[in-house]
Amino acid sequence: MDGISLLTITVLAVFVGFEVVSKVSSTLHTPLMSGANAIHGIILVGAIIVAGQATHPWVLAVALLAVVLATANLVGGFVVTDRMLEMFRGRKPDQPAKAAPNETQSETRENKEAKR
């Protein structure tokens, strides 16, 4: 393929990918990210295999760059998934209020009894 065809396919893929991803609701985002993380894990394994069998220095350099980028993508995907899961967890109950430094113990007890 010539360069213009490859550039056209790349630009169209970017636009289609953006449109598809922007339409995904937040409840479906986490399962999709988990699937993407599995794919990135396979890509990382493939990059490691290519780096292990490289005989030419340029192939080795590109393979090692692929390993670094795939690792960053995989770790970033897990970080994003973890943050998304934190959004869906319930809020923690409020901690009991501590007495202000200028209040005495008797005032604090009176306040607690008055609230009951």
Buried (B, 14 or more C-beta within 10 A) or exposed (E): EEEEEEEEEEEEEEEEEEEEEEEEEEEEBBEEBBEBBEEBBEBBEBBBEBBEEBEEEEEBEBBBEBBEBBBEBBEEBBEBBEEBEEEEEEEEEEEEEEEEEEEEEEEBEEEEEEEE
